[in-house]
Amino acid sequence: MVNIKKQRNNRRGKLEIFFDILTAIHDEHVDNGVVRPTRVHHRLKLSYDRMLPYLDELKKLHMISKSALSITEKGSRFLADYNKIRDLQAKIEKSYLSL
């Protein structure tokens, strides 16, 4: 059987990076009450310089507020929808790719 995960490029796509950033912001807020960009980039395992353009794009898309680095309602909906996609993908993998 072919392992699809090994064939896939290990690089994260834009949606996955958006999800990871929003999740890091959410988790940082829950854990510490205050979200700092430095802590977010450590959680992402992405350099600070590479993270900044993604933060700018998320702000333009109205998914985050950069003034207090928080997730907007639209960002929360994205997180919920992306989690649904990941759950569905896991079910499909279990159903079709399990031995």
Wavefront OBJ file of the C-alpha trace (Angstrom):
o trace
v 0.000 0.000 0.000
v 1.227 3.500 -0.825
v 1.691 5.849 2.104
v 0.129 9.094 0.870
v 1.451 11.112 3.807
v 5.068 10.290 2.909
v 4.529 11.351 -0.708
v 3.114 14.705 0.295
v 5.551 17.575 0.548
v 6.260 18.302 4.218
v 5.806 22.036 3.689
v 2.691 23.583 5.114
v 0.285 25.282 2.749
v -1.089 28.757 3.350
v -4.345 27.534 4.924
v -2.434 25.252 7.256
v -0.149 28.111 8.302
v -3.182 30.354 8.850
v -4.717 27.619 10.998
v -1.480 27.180 12.958
v -1.174 30.942 13.566
v -4.777 31.312 14.674
v -4.455 28.257 16.917
v -1.251 29.638 18.450
v -2.924 32.996 19.110
v -5.914 31.245 20.677
v -3.764 28.946 22.819
v -1.496 31.785 23.909
v -4.531 33.816 24.968
v -5.955 30.866 26.925
v -2.603 30.022 28.556
v -1.359 33.527 29.394
v -4.182 36.007 28.832
v -1.828 38.167 26.753
v -0.686 37.300 23.246
v 2.798 38.343 22.196
v 4.060 37.814 18.634
v 7.316 36.311 19.896
v 5.478 33.563 21.750
v 3.265 32.907 18.738
v 6.232 32.452 16.412
v 7.874 30.042 18.889
v 4.724 27.916 18.889
v 4.676 27.926 15.083
v 8.266 26.852 14.554
v 8.402 29.567 11.932
v 10.875 32.433 11.898
v 9.606 35.787 13.075
v 10.372 37.382 9.687
v 8.415 34.660 7.852
v 5.484 34.993 10.247
v 4.979 38.766 9.805
v 3.593 38.656 6.231
v 1.101 36.004 7.308
v -0.036 38.204 10.206
v -0.465 41.108 7.774
v -2.523 38.947 5.434
v -4.686 37.619 8.275
v -5.330 41.215 9.330
v -6.306 42.188 5.766
v -8.656 39.203 5.693
v -10.182 40.414 9.000
v -9.287 37.188 10.807
v -7.121 38.874 13.443
v -6.740 42.230 15.088
v -3.064 43.165 15.256
v -3.490 45.968 17.775
v -4.070 43.487 20.581
v -3.181 40.384 18.518
v -6.496 38.645 18.922
v -8.739 36.483 16.768
v -11.830 38.064 15.231
v -15.191 36.344 14.759
v -14.209 35.515 11.170
v -10.962 33.974 12.427
v -12.898 31.879 14.933
v -15.192 30.609 12.172
v -12.143 29.715 10.076
v -10.697 27.699 12.993
v -13.971 25.828 13.457
v -14.348 25.079 9.732
v -10.730 23.993 9.342
v -11.106 21.665 12.332
v -14.131 20.080 10.623
v -12.033 19.510 7.495
v -9.235 17.924 9.538
v -11.726 15.653 11.332
v -13.216 14.554 8.008
v -9.748 13.894 6.584
v -8.886 11.748 9.613
v -12.094 9.723 9.171
v -11.369 9.179 5.479
v -7.797 8.103 6.207
v -9.023 5.691 8.873
v -11.724 4.262 6.600
v -9.698 3.871 3.434
v -6.032 3.799 4.355
v -6.026 1.552 7.419
v -4.824 -2.005 7.056
l 1 2 3 4 5 6 7 8 9 10 11 12 13 14 15 16 17 18 19 20 21 22 23 24 25 26 27 28 29 30 31 32 33 34 35 36 37 38 39 40 41 42 43 44 45 46 47 48 49 50 51 52 53 54 55 56 57 58 59 60 61 62 63 64 65 66 67 68 69 70 71 72 73 74 75 76 77 78 79 80 81 82 83 84 85 86 87 88 89 90 91 92 93 94 95 96 97 98 99
